[in-house]
Amino acid sequence: MDKKRANGRYYTRGNPFQLKPFQRWAKDSNLEQQIVLEPFAGAKDIPRLIDSSGFLCQDWAFYDIGPGTEGIVQRDTLTDFPKGFNVCITNPPWLARNSATRRGLPFPETTNHDDLYKYALEQCLTYCEWVAAIIPEAFIRSGLFCHRLCDFISLVPQTQNGTGQDNQSRNTSRMFDDTEHPVGLALFAPHGTSDVRVWRNNQLLGKLSELRRHLPLASRNRNIVFNEPKGNLGLIAIDNTVSASIRFCSPAELGEYRVRYQCRSITKIGVPWCVDIDVLNVHLATIRERTHDVFFTAFKGLRSDGYYRRRLDWTLARAIIDIDNPQLTLNI
């Protein structure tokens, strides 16, 4: 596992290539006539998944820093990316910069990106017109490379009873053998796109710009103080394993809970006005419903209702609280 983590390598096992958005992308990219690049080929899982989905291509070109099987050219493709390919389908390496620092693992000094997969994706997009990449689900909130992103699919695994999945979607199952990290499939085109279609498996959730309209205006109100031990508002910022359970609450409900400065799951908040907790929770529920949780961070592990657990970050929480700021109301 340490060797895999050092290279950011997790081999693909589930199959997202049977989903409708990829089928359209394959047709648009003229996949059958292409020599497809896999610059982080691992054990050649992706071409097997493509084949099992009924797609053909003219041929494949395989590269990897540590080939996991025969027929792969050994190359550090982050520093020497293969040129001359029109289409790239890959599962790039994932490794957060802070995780690498904490574990004493190497991280490229030639990039300012905070995760190896972003640097790898940047290389793919620089040299290839059509790119399909299996990457962390959190990518859709990063704002990166959206000018060429045409579709982003949140790959929700099949639950034991198939909850929330259609028959075709069930083939996504678990994407990796050795991690349960929430994942997505990003599909890029050669030219600028007017908007990004956002999917949950085969379900179209909406266009990214439309989903953003349901978010409250960003707030810079620093009078709302998080991790305040004497705060007048409580927040349970992460779903439990059963359902969508993020909510605001009375600080008394948290009892003697000890506020920890770095904690992002349960906290007390100092708000300089008398808050209406019920109203805040209505705002929260409405946002979750209308945005399909796209802007809530996916957390490792599924809820029993078949969806990823989610976390509410401080930026969005602050904006929700500030909706009913009486000072703003007076200024209108």
Sequence and secondary structure as in RCSB ss.txt:
>XXXX:A:sequence
MDKKRANGRYYTRGNPFQLKPFQRWAKDSNLEQQIVLEPFAGAKDIPRLIDSSGFLCQDWAFYDIGPGTEGIVQR
DTLTDFPKGFNVCITNPPWLARNSATRRGLPFPETTNHDDLYKYALEQCLTYCEWVAAIIPEAFIRSGLFCHRLC
DFISLVPQTQNGTGQDNQSRNTSRMFDDTEHPVGLALFAPHGTSDVRVWRNNQLLGKLSELRRHLPLASRNRNIV
FNEPKGNLGLIAIDNTVSASIRFCSPAELGEYRVRYQCRSITKIGVPWCVDIDVLNVHLATIRERTHDVFFTAFK
GLRSDGYYRRRLDWTLARAIIDIDNPQLTLNI
>XXXX:A:secstr
 HHHHHHT   B S  TTSHHHHHHHHHTTGGG EEEETT TTTHHHHHHHHTT   SEEEEEESS SSTT EE 
 TTTS   S SEEEE     BHHHHHHHT    TT   SBHHHHHHHHHHHH SEEEEEEEGGGGGT TTTTTEE
EEEEE    TT TT  TTGGGG  SBSS    EEEEEE SS  S  EEEETTEEEEEHHHHHTTS      TTSE
ES TT SEEEE B  SSS   EEE GGGGTT    TT  SEEEEE SS   HHHHHHHHHHHHHHHTTTTSEEEE
EE TTSSEEEE  HHHHHHHHHTT HHHHHH 
